[in-house]
Amino acid sequence: MNRRKSFSYAKYGYLFSIPFIVAFILFKLYPTIYTAVLGFTDCKGLGNTNWNFLVDEPFKNYITILNNPSFQTSLKNTVELWIMNFIPQITLALILTAWFTSRRNKIRGQGFFKVVFYMPNIITAASVAILFNALFAYPKGPVNDILMSAGVLDEAFYFINNKTATRAIVAFIQFWMWYGNTMIILISGVLGINPEIFEAAEVDGASDVQIFFHITLPNLRTILLYVLITSMIGGLNMYDIPKLFSLGGPDNATLTTNVFIYNQAFSGSYMYNRASAASMIMFLIIAVLSALLFLVMRDKDEIKRKKEQKAFAKAQRALAKGAN
């Protein structure tokens, strides 16, 4: 009797993954480790190859950054700007998701609306920043012209020189660019829910609002966690819009941590060690907040169910062992 020799295709999977692994090591892992190392040195400037480790005070750069008023301001601004854009972003995304996925109200032209809502996300941040800078230009700009023509303003308003206005515009730009992306992710999550659950709820007479809050949202827990974490990571790494729209101003009103890190490393200071320390501080903050979000939003019922299954399996093994 001839037996066919088993053949494993696993090795081909490893071969195809080599390009990714090499690229990851060269462009992700190595720069991250190098950045972490620089935070414990006296390195200043690209041409300074004779940097030394701070043996006596290894955390000197970290302490300096944490005590830096500009860094404290940038961290506060980053969190506030993220909250200002995320709350309306997730709210509008959920409303649009409920609208597009409603089984009773069939929306015509859904594909067109989805493309329109998602379109701001595919425009580069640099283009958007330049566009809004032109829209709110002073003394002559489209927004000022419209508001003065409508009688809302008596004279041109210098939006980019006003702290409150600039922060509101930056938060709006972030919201406008990302709500469509969030909406698409949430719609994908809803489409992955078993339709029989919705059919059963409709048969029982549940309204659209009841279905959304008692069926859709609970089943979107994992997707919402993903959206929250990715939005938090993106928000805490906010750079393009504050930098290109207002250069972090006025009076550091839109100075974010990434803009602060850039200024430390490249805007005349060339304090690579302190910029690296600030980067690692943000890395730790993001890691801790992500872990807390996972802890808070974990599915407690699923965890309880798994524990019960493990306990039941353990009891079955004990009974089988006793019978033997």
N, C-alpha and C positions, 0 to 999 in steps of 0.2 A: 504494500500500500504506500503510495507516494504522498508525502506530506508537503504542502506548499510552504516554502520558507516565508516566515512573517517578515514584512518589510515596514520599517518605520519612516514616516515622513517628517518626524519631529525635527530632525537635523536641518531640513530645509527651512523650517520656521526660524530656527536660530540664525541661519545664514542671512535670511532676509531682514532680520532685526539688527544685524551688525551695523549698517549705515546709520540707523537711528542712535544706537549706543555710542558710536564714535562721535557723532554730532553732539549728542547730549554731554559727553565727557568734555569735549573741546569748548563748547559754547555755553554750557550751563553749569556743570559740576565744577570744572576748573575755575571759572571766574568767581563762583560763589565762595569756594575755599580760599582763593587768593584775596577776595574782599575781606573775608573773616580774619585772615592773617594780618592784613594791612592795619586793621583796627588796633592791633597790639604793638605797632611799631611807631617810629618817628618819621615815616615817609612823607615827604612834602615835594610834590612836583614829579612830573613824568621822567625827567632826566636824573633824578636822585636815585641811583642804584645802590648807594652805600647806606641804606637805612638799617637801623638796629632795632631789636626788640626792647621794649620797655620792661626790663627785668624787675627793677625796683618798684615801679608803679604800672603793672600790666593793664589796669583798667583806667588809666589816666584819661585816655581819649573818650571813653564812655562817660566818665564822670563829667568831663568838660562839656560834652554834648548835652547831657541831661540837665546841666546847670545853665545852659545857654538860653537866654530869654527868647532869641529868635527861633530856636528849635521848639521851645515850649509853645510859642505863638503859632508856629507852623503846624504842630500836632493838633492844637485846638482848632485851627482853621480847617484842617483836613477832615477831622471828625464832623464838624458842623456842616461843611459843604456836602459831605457824603450824606448825612441825615437829611439835609434840605432837598437833595435831589432824589434820594431813594424812596422816601415816603410817598411823594406824588407818583414816582415811577412805578412802584409795585401796586399802588392803588389803581392807577389808570390801566396798567397791564392786566390786573384781575378783572376789571370791569369789561375791557375789550375781550378778554378770554371768555367770560360768561356770555357776552353778546355773540361771539362767533361760534361758540359750541352749543348754543341753545338748540334743543331738539324741537321746540315748538315754534320758534320764530326763525324761519329759514331766511338768512340774509343773502340777497342777490349780490353778485360781484365780490364775493369774499376774497378771492385771489387778488383782485385789484387793490382793495383796501389794505390787505396784509402787506403787499409790496410797498404801498405808499407809507404805511406806518413804520415799516422796517427800513426804508430807504435812508433816513439820516444816519443809521449805523454803518452804512457802507461808505460814507463820505469821510475822508481823512480828517483827523482832528485839526490839523494845521489849516486846512481849507475852511473848516467851520469857524475857527478862531478868527481868521482874517475876514471872513464874511460878516460875522457879528461885530467885529471892530469897525468895519465900514458902515454897518447899519446904525451903530450908535456913535458915529463920528461927531466931533464938535469943531466948529460951530455949525457946519453944514453936514447933515446926514439924513437919510430917509426917515428915521424915527423922529428926530427933532422937527423935520419939515412937516410930517403928518400931525404931530401933536400940536405944533403952532398953528397949522391950518385949521385944525379942529377946535382951536381956542382953549385947549387944555394947558398950554404953556404960553406965557407972554414973551419969553425969550428963550434962546437955546439953552439946554441943560447939559452940563458936562458930566455925562453918565460915568465915564471911565475914571473921573477924578473924585467920585463919590463912593465911599466905602460900602455903604448899604446897597447902592444900585449895582456896583460891580460884583459884589458877592451874590446878589440875586440873579444877575445875568449869567455868571459862571455856573451857578447851581441849575438854572434853567437849561443851559446848553447841555450839561451832563444828563439831565432828565430827558431832554428832547432827543438826544443821540441814542439813548439806551432803552427807552420804554418799549420800543418795537421789538428789540431783541428779547427782552424779558417776556413780552407777550407771546412770541413764537415758541419759546421754551415751555411756557405754561400751557399753551394750546396742545403742544406735543404730549405733555403729561396727561391732559384730560383725555386725549384720544387713546391713550394707553390703558384707561380704566375700562373694566368689563362693562359693555353696554347693557348687559342684563340687569345690572344694579339700577341703572337709570330707568329702565323699563318697569322694573318692579315698583320703584318709587312713584312713577307716573300712574301706574295702575292703582296704587294706594291713595292717589289724589294729592300728592305733594306738589306744592307750587315751585316755580323756578327758583325763587329765593331760598326756599327750604332745601331743595336739591343742591343748590350751590354751597350753602353753608354746612349742611349735614352730610353730604356725600362727596361733592367735588373737592372741597378744601381738605377734609381729613385724608382723602386718597392722594392729595398732592403734597403731603408732608415732605417726602424725600426730594421732590422737585423744588419746593419752596426753600428747603435747606440748601440745595445746590445754588439757587438764585441768590439767596442771602449771602452765602460765603463768597461766591464769585463777585458779587456786587461790592462786598466789603473789601475784598482784595483789590479790585479795580479802583474803588473809592480812596483807599489809603495809599494807592500808588498814583493818584491823580497828578498829572504833570503838564500835558500838552496844552489844555485849555487855559489854566491859570498863567502859564508861562507865556504863551503866544498872544493871549487876549489882553492881559494887563501887566505882564512881567511881575506878577506877584503883588502888585500894588492895588490901590494907593495905600501908602503907609502900612505895608505888609498885610493888607486886608484879605488878599487871596494867596498869600504865601503858604504853599503846602510843603509837606516834608520832602517830597521829591524835588521841588524847586529849591528848597533849602540845601539839600544834598548836592544838587548841581552847582549852586552858588559856592558851596564850600570847596568843591573839587575843581571847578573850571573858571569861575568868574573872578579871576585875579588872585584869589587866595591860594589855590593849589594845595589845599590841606587834604591830601588824599587819605591820610590816616583818620582824620575826624569825619570825613565823608563816609568812609568805610564803616566806622563805628556807628554813625547814624543809620546807615543801611541795615546793619545787623540788629540794631535796636528795633527798627520797623519790622524786620523779619520775625523777631521774637514776639512783638506785639500781635502781628497777624496770626502767628502760629497759636498763641494763647487764646486769642478771641475765636479762632476757628474751632479749637478744641472745646471751648465753652459752648459755642453754638451747637456742635454735635451733641454735647451732653444735655443741653436744655431741650433740643428738638428731637431727641431720639424717641423712637416708637416704644413707649413703655409697655403697651399691651403685647407687642411682638416679643419683647425681651422676656416678659412674664410667661408667654406661651412657650418659648424656647426652654426656659428653666423647667417648666412643668414637663415638657417632652424629655428633657435630660433626666429628670427625677424618675419619670415613668420607665425609661429605658434602663436606668440603673436598678430599679426595683425588679424589672423583668429578668435582668442578668442575675440578680441575687436569688430569685426564685428558681431559675434554671440551675444555678450552681448548687442550691440546697437539694433540689430533686436528684441531682447526680450523686 
